[in-house]
Amino acid sequence: MTSRPSSPRRQRTLQDAIEDLLVKERLDLPPQLRELDAQVEAVELNLRRLLPRHWAAMLSDSPLT
């Protein structure tokens, strides 16, 4: 069975549905866990932003700036 490439519209629809489920899941959490979840998400986003830069610097043997 071969998979057919998804259209950008279908990919966006699926991504929106997943995000909606995640938001609903977060709303079902008690306030303290919602706050912790938001803090963990902020750390994850920062890591995603910083790690590629760090890896690029390591591969080029240049110092991080």
C-alpha positions as CSV (number, residue, x, y, z in Angstrom):
1,M,0.0,0.0,0.0
2,T,1.5,3.3,-1.0
3,S,0.6,6.6,0.7
4,R,-0.5,9.5,-1.4
5,P,0.9,12.9,-0.5
6,S,-1.5,14.9,1.5
7,S,-2.7,18.2,0.1
8,P,-1.6,21.3,2.1
9,R,-5.3,21.9,2.9
10,R,-5.7,18.4,4.4
11,Q,-2.5,18.7,6.3
12,R,-3.7,22.0,7.8
13,T,-7.0,20.5,8.7
14,L,-5.4,17.6,10.5
15,Q,-3.0,19.9,12.3
16,D,-5.8,22.2,13.4
17,A,-7.8,19.1,14.7
18,I,-4.8,17.9,16.7
19,E,-4.2,21.4,18.1
20,D,-7.9,21.6,19.1
21,L,-7.7,18.3,20.9
22,L,-4.5,19.4,22.7
23,V,-6.2,22.6,23.8
24,K,-9.3,20.8,25.0
25,E,-7.1,18.4,26.9
26,R,-5.3,21.3,28.6
27,L,-8.6,22.9,29.5
28,D,-9.6,19.7,31.3
29,L,-6.6,20.0,33.6
30,P,-6.8,21.7,37.0
31,P,-5.4,25.2,37.0
32,Q,-2.1,24.3,38.7
33,L,-1.4,21.6,36.1
34,R,-2.4,23.9,33.3
35,E,0.2,26.4,34.5
36,L,2.8,23.7,34.7
37,D,1.9,22.5,31.2
38,A,2.3,26.0,29.8
39,Q,5.7,26.3,31.5
40,V,6.9,22.9,30.1
41,E,5.7,24.0,26.7
42,A,7.7,27.2,26.9
43,V,10.8,25.2,27.7
44,E,10.2,22.9,24.8
45,L,9.7,25.8,22.4
46,N,12.9,27.4,23.6
47,L,14.8,24.1,23.2
48,R,13.5,23.7,19.6
49,R,14.7,27.3,18.9
50,L,18.1,26.9,20.4
51,L,19.2,23.4,19.6
52,P,19.5,23.8,15.8
53,R,21.7,26.8,16.3
54,H,23.8,24.9,18.8
55,W,24.1,21.9,16.5
56,A,25.1,24.1,13.6
57,A,27.8,25.8,15.8
58,M,29.1,22.4,16.9
59,L,29.2,21.1,13.3
60,S,31.1,24.2,12.1
61,D,33.4,24.3,15.2
62,S,32.5,27.9,15.7
63,P,31.6,29.3,19.1
64,L,28.0,29.9,20.1
65,T,27.0,33.6,19.8
